[in-house]
């Protein structure tokens, strides 16, 4: 999956098995400011397990997932 030249505003994304996420050098990922775009997931914060809004990019229980940023030339 490759993002080209643009700004993207989104909530949580969850790449699945065998996905390589390539963020282009001129791409800006912007997180939505609306909490409904971030589903609550089971997480652990300071040793306490609780439901908490997911991050912008989440890789949970997957194999062979890569997140890379294309370097500026």
C-alpha positions as CSV (number, residue, x, y, z in Angstrom):
1,X,0.0,0.0,0.0
2,X,1.5,3.3,-1.1
3,X,0.4,6.8,-0.3
4,X,1.3,9.4,-3.0
5,X,1.7,13.1,-2.8
6,X,-1.1,14.6,-0.6
7,X,-2.4,15.1,2.9
8,X,-4.4,12.3,4.4
9,X,-6.7,12.7,7.4
10,X,-8.0,9.6,8.9
11,X,-8.7,7.8,12.1
12,X,-7.1,4.5,13.2
13,X,-5.8,2.2,10.5
14,X,-5.0,-1.5,11.2
15,X,-2.6,-3.0,8.5
16,X,-3.1,-6.7,8.2
17,X,-0.8,-9.6,7.5
18,X,1.7,-9.2,4.7
19,X,1.0,-5.4,4.2
20,X,3.9,-3.1,3.6
21,X,2.8,0.5,4.2
22,X,5.0,3.0,2.3
23,X,4.5,6.6,3.2
24,X,5.8,8.9,0.4
25,X,8.3,11.6,1.1
26,X,5.6,14.3,0.3
27,X,2.8,12.7,2.3
28,X,1.5,14.1,5.6
29,X,-0.6,11.8,7.7
30,X,-3.0,13.8,9.8
31,X,-5.0,12.2,12.6
32,X,-8.7,13.0,12.7
33,X,-9.7,15.2,15.7
34,X,-12.9,13.2,16.2
35,X,-12.6,10.5,18.9
36,X,-15.2,8.4,17.1
37,X,-12.6,7.7,14.4
38,X,-10.5,5.8,17.0
39,X,-12.1,2.7,18.2
40,X,-11.5,1.6,21.8
41,X,-9.2,-1.4,22.0
42,X,-7.9,-3.5,24.9
43,X,-4.5,-2.0,25.9
44,X,-2.1,-1.8,28.8
45,X,-1.1,1.6,30.2
46,X,1.4,1.7,33.1
47,X,0.7,-1.9,33.9
48,X,-3.1,-1.4,34.0
49,X,-5.3,-3.2,31.4
50,X,-8.1,-1.1,30.1
51,X,-10.0,0.0,27.0
52,X,-8.4,3.0,25.3
53,X,-8.7,4.7,21.9
54,X,-6.5,3.1,19.3
55,X,-3.5,5.0,17.8
56,X,-3.3,6.3,14.3
57,X,-1.4,3.2,13.0
58,X,-1.9,0.0,14.8
59,X,-0.3,-3.4,14.2
60,X,-1.9,-6.0,16.5
61,X,-1.3,-9.7,16.1
62,X,-0.1,-9.6,12.5
63,X,2.9,-11.0,10.7
64,X,5.1,-9.5,8.0
65,X,3.9,-5.9,8.4
66,X,6.2,-3.0,7.5
67,X,5.7,0.7,7.9
68,X,8.3,2.8,6.1
69,X,8.7,6.4,5.0
70,X,10.3,7.1,1.6
71,X,13.4,9.3,2.2
72,X,13.6,12.7,0.7
73,X,16.1,12.9,-2.2
